[in-house]
Amino acid sequence: MGDVSDQIAHPTKNGQHEEGVVEERARDYNANWMSSVEILDDDIYLGAENNFNLFIIWKNSEGATKEERCRLEVLGEDHLGEFVNRFRHGSLVMHLPDSDGGQIPTAIFGTVNGVIEAIASLSCEQYLFLEKLQSNLRKVIKGVGGLSHEQWRSFNNEKKTIDAKNFLDGDLIETFLDLNQSWMEEIGKTMNTTVEELYERVEELARLR
């Protein structure tokens, strides 16, 4: 990805501040040809690159050593299949402040093909629940032409191909709402939960977009 830099003011010899000086604060040592980047918070950054992949990196500000604090660590990687050219904080829908969806941070992105989508930052509990649902849906929903969803979502570029991590496919998860009752009940049994709870959780996810 490159580095994370800040524009800061440095004092000059006469005591005045020189504006616009760029200082490197941290570096990602995985080389990527970036197409867009967004700051999610002080230490987490979302990036898109020219092989149609997304990734999330983290700056360990509390690291014990300077080396740890200056190295950007990869938290998540995923193959989107679209060339992203812009990220923006925001949502495609209006959320009420006191609603569950209103408490989930989201960002939107646009691609060169005209696709506009949303990315949500989920809690650990939400992520683990929906990851388990996604895993079960992969066994039920078959890709066009037998294409493996897992393989399609694998992060791949000229240097590596690895399984997606810490990303979920909202489009796949929302297909649960279109399943017949018997499949819903089967997945509910596998996950040791009710169809009603599954339906409610997936609808909550769908309302974010």
C-alpha positions as CSV (number, residue, x, y, z in Angstrom):
1,M,0.0,0.0,0.0
2,G,2.9,2.3,0.8
3,D,2.8,4.5,3.8
4,V,0.6,6.5,6.1
5,S,1.8,10.1,6.3
6,D,0.6,13.2,8.1
7,Q,0.9,16.8,7.1
8,I,2.3,18.5,10.2
9,A,3.9,21.8,11.1
10,H,7.6,21.7,11.9
11,P,9.4,24.6,13.7
12,T,12.0,26.4,11.6
13,K,15.3,27.8,12.9
14,N,13.6,31.1,13.7
15,G,10.9,29.5,15.8
16,Q,8.1,29.8,13.2
17,H,6.2,26.8,11.9
18,E,6.6,25.6,8.4
19,E,3.3,24.3,7.1
20,G,2.8,21.3,4.7
21,V,5.7,19.1,5.8
22,V,4.9,15.4,5.2
23,E,6.2,12.9,7.8
24,E,5.9,9.2,7.4
25,R,4.3,7.6,10.4
26,A,3.9,3.9,9.3
27,R,4.5,1.7,6.2
28,D,2.8,-1.3,4.6
29,Y,5.6,-3.5,3.2
30,N,3.2,-5.3,0.9
31,A,3.5,-3.5,-2.5
32,N,0.2,-2.7,-4.0
33,W,-0.8,-0.6,-7.0
34,M,-3.5,1.5,-5.2
35,S,-6.6,2.8,-6.8
36,S,-8.2,4.2,-3.7
37,V,-7.8,4.4,0.1
38,E,-10.0,5.5,3.1
39,I,-9.2,6.2,6.7
40,L,-11.8,4.2,8.8
41,D,-10.4,5.5,12.1
42,D,-7.1,6.7,13.6
43,D,-5.4,3.3,13.1
44,I,-7.4,1.4,10.5
45,Y,-7.3,2.0,6.8
46,L,-9.3,0.5,3.8
47,G,-7.6,0.1,0.5
48,A,-8.4,-1.0,-3.1
49,E,-5.8,-2.0,-5.7
50,N,-5.7,-2.7,-9.4
51,N,-6.3,-6.5,-9.2
52,F,-9.8,-5.8,-8.0
53,N,-9.0,-6.6,-4.4
54,L,-9.8,-4.9,-1.1
55,F,-7.8,-5.0,2.0
56,I,-7.7,-3.5,5.5
57,I,-4.5,-2.6,7.4
58,W,-3.9,-1.6,11.0
59,K,-1.4,0.7,12.6
60,N,-0.4,-0.6,16.0
61,S,-0.1,2.7,17.9
62,E,0.3,0.9,21.2
63,G,3.2,-1.3,20.0
64,A,6.0,-1.9,22.4
65,T,8.7,-1.0,19.9
66,K,9.1,1.7,17.3
67,E,9.3,-1.0,14.6
68,E,5.9,-2.3,15.7
69,R,4.3,1.1,15.8
70,C,5.7,2.0,12.3
71,R,4.6,-1.2,10.5
72,L,1.1,-1.5,9.0
73,E,-0.4,-5.0,9.6
74,V,-2.9,-6.6,7.3
75,L,-6.2,-7.4,9.0
76,G,-8.4,-8.5,6.1
77,E,-8.2,-9.3,2.4
78,D,-10.9,-10.0,-0.2
79,H,-11.4,-10.2,-3.9
80,L,-14.2,-7.8,-5.0
81,G,-14.0,-8.2,-8.7
82,E,-14.4,-4.5,-9.4
83,F,-12.0,-1.6,-9.9
84,V,-12.7,0.8,-7.0
85,N,-11.8,4.4,-7.7
86,R,-13.4,6.2,-4.7
87,F,-14.3,5.5,-1.1
88,R,-16.4,7.9,1.0
89,H,-17.7,7.7,4.6
90,G,-21.5,7.4,4.6
91,S,-24.4,5.2,3.7
92,L,-26.7,4.5,0.8
93,V,-29.8,4.6,3.2
94,M,-30.9,6.8,6.0
95,H,-30.5,5.4,9.5
96,L,-32.4,6.6,12.6
97,P,-29.9,7.4,15.4
98,D,-31.6,5.0,17.9
99,S,-31.8,2.1,15.4
100,D,-29.4,-0.9,15.5
101,G,-28.2,0.0,12.0
102,G,-27.5,3.5,13.0
103,Q,-24.8,2.3,15.4
104,I,-22.8,0.4,12.7
105,P,-20.2,2.5,10.9
106,T,-20.4,2.3,7.1
107,A,-18.5,3.5,4.1
108,I,-19.5,3.6,0.4
109,F,-17.4,3.1,-2.7
110,G,-17.8,3.6,-6.5
111,T,-16.2,1.6,-9.3
112,V,-15.3,2.3,-12.9
113,N,-18.2,0.1,-14.0
114,G,-20.7,2.3,-12.1
115,V,-21.2,0.0,-9.2
116,I,-22.0,1.7,-5.9
117,E,-21.8,-0.4,-2.7
118,A,-21.4,-0.2,1.0
119,I,-19.0,-1.6,3.5
120,A,-20.0,-2.0,7.2
121,S,-17.7,-2.4,10.2
122,L,-19.3,-5.1,12.3
123,S,-18.7,-6.0,15.9
124,C,-16.9,-9.3,16.6
125,E,-20.2,-11.0,17.7
126,Q,-22.0,-9.9,14.5
127,Y,-19.1,-11.0,12.3
128,L,-18.7,-14.5,13.8
129,F,-22.5,-15.1,13.6
130,L,-22.7,-13.9,9.9
131,E,-19.5,-15.8,9.0
132,K,-21.1,-19.0,10.2
133,L,-24.2,-18.2,8.2
134,Q,-22.1,-17.5,5.1
135,S,-20.3,-20.8,5.5
136,N,-23.6,-22.7,5.6
137,L,-25.0,-20.7,2.6
138,R,-22.0,-21.7,0.5
139,K,-23.1,-25.3,0.8
140,V,-26.6,-24.4,-0.4
141,I,-26.1,-21.7,-3.0
142,K,-24.2,-22.9,-6.0
143,G,-22.3,-20.5,-8.2
144,V,-23.0,-20.0,-11.9
145,G,-21.2,-22.7,-13.8
146,G,-20.1,-24.4,-10.6
147,L,-17.8,-21.5,-9.7
148,S,-16.7,-21.8,-6.1
149,H,-17.6,-18.7,-4.1
150,E,-14.6,-19.3,-1.8
151,Q,-12.2,-19.3,-4.8
152,W,-13.8,-16.3,-6.3
153,R,-13.5,-14.2,-3.1
154,S,-9.8,-15.3,-2.6
155,F,-7.4,-12.3,-2.6
156,N,-5.1,-12.7,-5.7
157,N,-2.5,-10.7,-7.4
158,E,0.8,-11.3,-9.3
159,K,2.5,-12.4,-6.0
160,K,0.0,-14.5,-4.1
161,T,-3.5,-16.1,-3.9
162,I,-4.9,-16.6,-0.4
163,D,-8.3,-17.2,1.1
164,A,-10.3,-14.1,1.9
165,K,-10.2,-13.2,5.6
166,N,-12.2,-10.8,7.8
167,F,-14.5,-9.9,5.0
168,L,-18.1,-11.1,4.4
169,D,-20.1,-11.2,1.2
170,G,-23.4,-9.3,2.0
171,D,-24.9,-10.3,-1.3
172,L,-24.5,-14.0,-0.5
173,I,-25.7,-13.6,3.0
174,E,-28.8,-11.8,1.9
175,T,-29.8,-14.8,-0.4
176,F,-30.9,-16.4,2.9
177,L,-34.1,-14.3,2.6
178,D,-35.0,-16.0,-0.7
179,L,-34.5,-19.6,0.5
180,N,-37.5,-21.8,1.0
181,Q,-38.7,-22.6,4.5
182,S,-37.1,-26.1,4.6
183,W,-33.6,-24.8,3.8
184,M,-34.0,-21.9,6.3
185,E,-34.9,-24.5,9.0
186,E,-32.0,-26.7,8.1
187,I,-29.5,-23.9,8.4
188,G,-31.2,-22.8,11.7
189,K,-30.6,-26.3,13.1
190,T,-27.0,-26.3,12.0
191,M,-26.4,-22.9,13.6
192,N,-28.4,-23.8,16.7
193,T,-30.7,-20.9,16.3
194,T,-34.2,-20.1,15.1
195,V,-35.3,-19.1,11.6
196,E,-36.8,-15.9,13.1
197,E,-33.5,-14.8,14.5
198,L,-31.7,-15.6,11.3
199,Y,-34.2,-13.7,9.2
200,E,-34.0,-10.7,11.6
201,R,-30.2,-10.6,11.6
202,V,-30.0,-10.8,7.8
203,E,-32.7,-8.1,7.3
204,E,-30.7,-5.9,9.7
205,L,-27.7,-6.4,7.5
206,A,-29.7,-5.6,4.3
207,R,-31.0,-2.3,5.8
208,L,-27.4,-1.1,6.0
209,R,-27.2,-1.0,2.2
